[in-house]
Amino acid sequence: MLNRYDRSPPMNGEAEVKYLDGDFRVVRPGAFVRCAVSGVPIPLEELKYWNVDLQEAYATPEAVLQRYRDAHPSKK
């Protein structure tokens, strides 16, 4: 069991992540991934939204909706 004294030092830089259904796997360690729509960094512990098919992360539900609208212009 880990406690606050057992943790490894925080990672820096951008992580490489494989997005799965309901989960993700860190391929290359890092502190964050970037939103595919806005480019803002998303700390891994705050990552909630991604697209498995496109292998993209999103910072907010609005970013998810924007990407959907960009991919499906007839459904705006």
N, C-alpha and C positions, 0 to 999 in steps of 0.2 A: 504494500500500500504506500502510495506517495503522499507526502505532505509538503508544505510550502518550502521546507528546507531540502527536499530531495529532488526538486525540479531541475531540469537542465536549464542552462542559460537561454534566454529568449532568442529565437531565430530572427535574423534580419533578412531583408530582401524579399523578392517575389517568389512564391512557391509555384511549383508545377503540379497540377491536380488533375486526376482522372475522375470525371463526374459520372456517378452511377445512379441507378434508380433508388432514391431515398437516402443516399449516402455518397460520400466521395472518398477517394484514396489519394494521399499525398505521394506524388512520384518523386519530387525534389523538394526537400524541406525549405520553408520560408515562413515569413510572418503574415503574408497577405497574398491575395489574387486581385486582379483588376476587373472592374465591371466592363463587360463587353460593349455597353451602350455609352456610359459616361466616362470611362477610364479611371474612375476614382478607385483607390485601393480599398479592399474589403478585408479586414483582419479575418483570418481563418476561423477564429472562435465566434465570429459574427456572420459567417456565410450561411445563408438560408435559401437562396434562390439560384438555380442553375438549370441549364438545358442539356440533357444527356445527348440528344442527337447532334446538337451544334457544339457541344463541349465548351460552353460559355457560362460564366458566372455573371450575376446581376446584383447590384447593390440594393435595389428597392423593387417592390411590386410594380411601380410605375415603369421602371426600366424593362421589366419582363413584358409588360403590355406594349411598350414602344417597340421592342424587338419583334414581337408578334405582328404588330401593325406594319412594320417595315417589310416583313417577310410575306405578308398577306395583304397587299394594298387594296384588293377588292372587298375586304371585310372591315374596312374602317368605319 
